[in-house]
Amino acid sequence: MIQLLLAIIYLAFISLGLPDALLGSAWPTMYREFGVSVSYMGVISMIIAVGTVISSLQSDRLTRKFGTGWVTAISVLLTATALFGFSISNSFGVLCLWAIPYGLGAGSVDASLNNYVALHYTSRHMSWLHCMWGIGASFGPYIMGYALSGGQGWNMGYRYIAILQVVLTAILLLSLPLWKKGMADSLGNGSENIPKEPLSLRQIIKIPGAKEVMITFFCYCALEQTTGLWTSSYLVLYKGLSSDTAASLAGLFFIGITAGRALSGFLTIKFNDTQMIRLGQGIILAGILSLLLPFGEKTSFLGLILIGLGCAPVYPCIIHSTPGHFGADKSQAVIGVQMASAYVGTCLMPPLFGLIANHINVALLPVYLFAILTLMIVMHELLIKRTERSMERQVKSDFANEV
């Protein structure tokens, strides 16, 4: 039963990745049809991000009340409905309205599903599941490209993905009994560990290490998103590469993440989450330093591959280590605020570098990434120290009570 559920979760991660790159791939066609500026894509992205932050913060409450299976199924259905709404939108205003359920559906399922995997499966599955997400995110633009090249329009691209999400919803609804069975069968973490009352945001922030893990996650996602969005501009405007060459090299970053997560799954058999995160941070540093080397295309190639490979284990291993740092009873609440912090990082930090590139120099991209990485490393080390001290105090307190 637990293996069947794992297969369904793998399928869910592939499907969850499918819509994530659709807007970027379809927007060059969409904005002309709606008669708006190309910059209006930022409005849609911001609405989706705000909805995702809100639903991430509510994930603890929703999961405790309805369970991971129901939250996942309803969230995917909400996303499918929003995607279908995108496909029938005839104005930019209507598109903005459909972006609301899109964001709300994405946040809860992300936090809830990641927490379930962190509690009930080993670290290698977390890495491989996020690799599956990368595969899904890669196929989304391919499906959109198929619709556009076939003369069906961007609407059909969204509709194809909506249909796939509806199919996944049906599979998830049929699999609901497996979720409860899986909780009893896997790793000894049953629902009895979960208190009835959800934690408030104020209570979560007061947990030792919570602020540190929030900043760590903020920094990681800021680094990943800034690299993905600004690499091409950096290579063209500073390194002097052609636009097509820069675009191809920028794709190496995402290839590095996907391939790296497949590899990380095997490495986690030997190394623990903390070791994997430190390894990833070291490889990211090597990649950033490679970008600074004045040898043109070859060092850029190496740098982007290394940054992607370094990013690969960080996200899944931070999530998987959350129950170990904070306990199974608090992990859903903490993962919820981690996800919210992640989305805030992806919203704020790339535009901030845009201002730096515009008013100072795009050549500062590696310096900007280095600053974010440094803060991430410091916060992660503080997280380890704070949670270890908290656990030591808890053990001493429990021993004193027993005596």
C-alpha positions, 0 to 999 in steps of 0.5 A: 500500500505504501509503495502504491501511495508513493507512486501516486505522490510521484505522479502528483509532483510531476503534475504539480510542475506542469503549470509552473512555466506555462505563463512565461512560455505563453505570455509573448502571445498572450499580452498582444492578444489582451492589448497590454504591456509585456510587463503586465505578466508581473501583475499575474505572477504577483497575484499568484504569489500572494495567493500562494503565500496566504494558502501556505500559511493556512496549510497547517490548519487545513491539513489538521482539519481535512488531512493531506489526501483531501487537501492535495485533491482539492488543491489540485482541483482548484488549480485545474479550475483556474487553468481552465479559467485561464483558457477561456479568459478574454481579457486581462482583468478576467485573467487576474481573477483566475490567478487568485484560485491558481495561487490559493491552490498551489500553496496548500498542496505544496506545503501539505504534500512536502510535509507528508513526504518529510514525515513518512519517507526517506530523504532520497524520495524527497530529492527524487520527488522534486526531480519529478517536479522539474520534469513536469515543469520542463514538459509544461512549456513543451505542451504549450509549444505544441499547442502554439505550433499547431495553430491551436493557440495558448488557450488550448495549451492551458486546457491540456494542462487543466485536463491532466490536472483533472485526471490527477484529481480523480486519481487522488480522490480514489487514493484517499484511503491510502493516505490514512493507511500510509500514515500508519505504515510508514516510519512510525509517524502516525497522526497521534503525533499531531496536536488538534490545535494549529499553531498561530504565526506568532507561536511558530516564529517563537519556536527556536530555529523557526526564524532561521529556517524561514530566512534560509528558505527565503535566501535559497529561493531568492538565489534560485529565482534570481539566477534563473531570471537574470542569467541570460541578461548577465551573459548578454550585457556583461559577458558579451554573448549572443542572445541565443547562446545566452538562452541556451547556457541559462537552460543549463542551470535548470538542467543542473537542478533536475539532474542534481536532484536525481543524483542527490537521491543516491547521495542521501543514502550515505549523507544526511540532510545537513551534510547534503545542504552544506555540500550543495552550498559549497558547490553553489559557491564554486559556481558563483566564483566560476561566473566571476572568472574572465574566460567567457563562455566556458567558465559561464557554462561551468558556473551555471552547471555548478550553481544548478547542481548545488541548488539541487539538494538544498530545497528538498533536504531543508524540507526533509530535515524539518521534522528532525529539527522541530518535531513531527508535531510542529513540522506542518506549521513550520513547513507552511511558513517556510513555503511562504518565506520562499514565495516572498523571496522569489517575489522580492529579490529578483526585482531588487536585482533588476533595480541594481542592474538598471541603476548600477551594473548587471555585472554585480549578479555574482556578487548579489548571489554571493551575498544571498548565499552567505546569509543562507549559510549563516542562517542554516548554521544558526538553525542547527545550533538553535534546534540542537540546544532546544532539543538538549533542553527538552531532553533535560527537562523530560529527564528531570520530570521523570526523576 
